Amino acid sequence: MSADTTEIPHCRVCGNHSSDGFDELYRYADFAMVRCRNCSFCFVPSFYREKISYKEYKDESVAAQVRAGNNWIKEQRHLLRFDLIRKYKPAGSLFDIGSGWGHFLATGKKLGYDVYGVELANQPYLYSKDELNLPVDRVDFLQMNEVKKFDVLTMWDVLEHIDLPDKFIEKCSKLQSSGGYLFIQVPQIDSFISKRFKSKWKMISLDHVNYFSRETIKKLLAQYGYEVVQLKSSIEIKLFIMYTLYGWLKKNKTGGATREPEEITASERQAFFNKITRQPPWVLRMFVSVHNALYQTLSALGIGEEMVLVAKRT
């Protein structure tokens, strides 16, 4: 991928755009991660990404594997998220930004929330709209009107993909009145796992442009009227199974900085997860109990590679 690397990076947390305001943190074959000298925000400058689009992020082969999967096991993961959400907003309107295949929204609908979502990728949009019968639109979040206000906004593994995270958070603030809550999950650059693996951390890719720390995410949110009221470590065990465990089993490695090989497709990963979870109901219930206990324990110990934060609109 060609990129004009003479272009000056632009920090979306503090606004730094100085020619000598950034240090190169990690270098890879096709991109680099930089760190802002002013606020320490780590990110991949947008000029490396050029024409990356998420409108066809998942194809029909992935949709087929999602369709073949067990929706019950998927909803159990989201129930953990709603355990957190209901501590702050036990009911009301909920808007999921980048709603994916829709299982989070489907879980919220069953729990009585008035749900709505937007999703740019065509296959996840069609699946959630036509097969899960969810109120999801395929629109650009930044172009939405701001007439309706939502009690709860959620972004699960979305903000790391956005070249303009400041504009996204600003838009969120316009869609919430005082007292509303924003829930975000993002990779955490100062997490236990990130510090352990450094440049070989598997969260680092050209798809992920933003690598927030606890301090930089708080700083960004504060600029748009949000106060972080809870922040905890998170590790997605499903992603560990699909990416790390499956990668180990496939025994695929790259030279230099270790990163997931492109030849392992998203549909293959989903098929592997389907195989793992194609078990009798009693086995799945036991799996969920162990999963939840492990997740909560690791989170309490601060062992993870992502963070989940709750922010209140002031």
N, C-alpha and C positions, 0 to 999 in steps of 0.2 A: 504494500500500500504506500503510495506516495503521499508525502505531507510536507508542507512548507514549515519546516521546523525553525525557521528564522522568525516566525510570528511570535509575538510576546504572549505568554499565557495570561489568562484573566481569572483571578480568584473570585469566585462567586460568594464567598463568605464575607470577606472584608473589602473587596473591590480593588485590591492591589493589581496594578497593571504595569509595574515598573520593569524596565529591561533587565535590572539586576536584582529583582525581587523574589527569585525562585531558585531552589536547589533541585537538581535531579536526584530523586530518591532511588529509583530502580530503572534499569534499562533492559528492554527486551528486543527481539528481532524486529518487530514492527511498530513499537510504541515505547513511550517512557512515562513514568509517573513522576510528578514534581511535587515539591512541598513549598508552600508559601512562607517566605521569611517573616512576614508580618504576623500571621495568625496561626501558622502551622497546618493549614488545611492541605490535605493530600489529594491530588486528582490527576487524571489524564487529560492534557490539553485537547480541546475540541478539534484542533486541526489534524490530529491523528485519525479521527473517526470519519471525516468527510461525509460520505453518503450512507452511513448505516441507517437502516429503517427498521422499525419494529412492526410495520404493517403486515408483514408475512413472517413473523417471528417463529411461528409453529405451523408446520404443513399438515396435509391430510393424513400422512402416515402417523404423526403424533396424535392427531385427533382420534384415529382408529384405536390406538392403544389406550388413550384416556377413556374412550367409550367402553373398552373391554375391562377397565379396571373396576375396583370395588369402591363405590361412592361412600359407603358407610365408613370405611377405614379413613377416607380422606376427610370426612366431616369430623371425625374424632379429633384430628389435629386442630381443626378450627374451633372446636369447643373449648380448647385451652385458651385460645385467643379471646373468646367471649367470656371466659371466667374473669379475665382482666378487664375487658370493656364494661361488663356489668357492674364492676365495683364503682365505676364513675358515671355510667349512663345505662341503667337497667332497661330502658326502653327509649323509643324515639326514632328519628330519621337517621339513616346511615348511608353514607356515600363511599363506595370503595373505588379508589382511583387506580386503574390498571388491574381490573378485576379478574383477568386471566380466564380460566375455565369455569369460574363461577361457583365453586364449591364453598368458598367462604360466604358469599352472599346467600347461597341456598341454606346454609346453616343458620345465618342470621334471620332469614325469613321464617324458618321453623321456630325460632325463639321469639318471634313476634315483632321484630324490628321492621320498620318501613324502609326497605332496601332499594338502592339504585347503584348502578355502576357504569363506568366507561372503560372500553378496551379497544385498542387500535388494531391488534392482530386479528386477522379475519377468522381463522379457524376457532380460536377460543371464543370470540364474539358470537359466532354462529352456534357453537355448542351451548353456551350459557343461555342464549336467547331462545333457540329452537328446541333444545332437548331438556334444559332445566327450567324453561319458561320463566326466565328472570328478566326484570326491567333493566336491560343493559343497552347502551348506545355505543356506536362506533364513531366517536367524535374526538377531536383534539381538545384535551382538557383546558388548555390555555385559551381556547376560543369560545368556551361555554359562557352563556349569560350568567349573571350573578343575582338573579331575582330570588331564587329559593335559597334559604339558609338551612344548613344541616346540623343536627346535634352532634353527630359523630362523623369524622372523616378518617379513612384508613388508607395506608399505602404499605403493602407488604412486599418487600423486595422490589421496589419501584424506583425510589429516589436515586439509587446508585447508577441508574441507566440514563439519567436526565442531564443533558448538557447545561440546562438553565435551572438548577435547583432553587435558586433564589426566586425566580419567577413562579415556580411551582408553589413554594411556600407562601408567597405573596397572594397568589390566586386562592389558596386554601383559606387565608385570613379573610378574604372577601366573601367566602361562601359560609362563614360562620359568624354568629353573633357572640358577644361576650358570654362566657360560660360553656361554650362548645368545646369538644375534645378532639384532638388529633392523635392518632396512633400510627407509629412508623416503625418498620423494621428495616435495617440497613446493615451492610457489612461494617465492622468496627475495626479501624486501623490500629487502635491501641488495645485490642482484645488479647486474651491469653494466647489464642491460636495464631493470630497474626504476628505477635512478637516471637512466637516459637519458630515459625517457618519463614518469616521475613520475605525475601523476594520470591520464595517458592510457595507462598500462600496461594491456595487454589482459588480463592475469591478474586484474585487479580486477573483481569482479562480486558480486552478492548471493549467488551460490552459494558463493563463496569467503569464508569468515569469518575465517580465520587467515592472517597474513602474517608468517612467522617470519624473523628474521635468524639469522646464524650463532650469535650469542650467546644469543638467546632460546630457540632450539631446544635448545641445550646445557643451558641452565638448567632447562628443563622436564624433560628426560630425566634429569638428575642427581638430581632430587627422587625418582625412582622406581628408582634403582639402576642407571642406565645411564651408561656412559662412552663418549663419541664417540671412535672410533679412526680414522675417516676421514671427510672431508667434501669434496665437490667440486662444482663448477658443472655444470649440466646444461641442455641445450636439446633439447626434443622436436621433431625435424624433421618428424615426421608431423603434429603439432599445428600447426606453422608452415604446412605445406601446406594443411591442412584449414581453418584459421581465418584466418591472416594472408594467405597467398597467395590463397586463394579469396575472402576479403573484398575484397582489392584488385581482383580480376578482376570481382567483382560491382559494385564501385564504390559500395558502400553506406557512408554515413557518418551519424553522428548529430550534433546540435548540442551545443555545450558540450564536456564531456569525451568524447573519442572512445572508443566501446565498440562491440562487435559488435552489429549489428542483430538483433533477435529474429526477424525474418521469414526469416532464413536458418536452415533447420531442420537438426537433427543428421543426418537421413537424406540431405539434399542434400550436406552436407559429406562424409559417408561415401561417397556415390556419386562425388563428385569424386575422392576418394583412390583409389577402385576404378579409375576411368578412368585416372588417372596411372600406376597400377601394373599395368595390363592390357597387359603387354609380353611379348615372347619371353623364355624363361629366361635367355639369355645377357645380355640387357639388364638383367634384374632382378639378376643376380649382380653386374654392374658397378655398378648403382645401390647395392646393399648395400655393396660395397667403398668406394665414394665416401662414402656415408652414414656408415659406421663411422669412416673416416679423418677426416671433417669433425667428427663428434661428439667424437672423442677430442682433436682439435686444439683445438676451441673450449673443451672442458672443461679442458684443460691451461692454456689462456690465461686461464681464469676468466671466459669470455664465455658468459653464459647468463641464464636468468630463473628457473631452479629450482635446487635443490640436492639432491644425493643424499648421504645420510649412513649410516654404519655405526656402530651402537652396541652395545657388549658389556654383557651383564647381569653385574654384579659380585657 
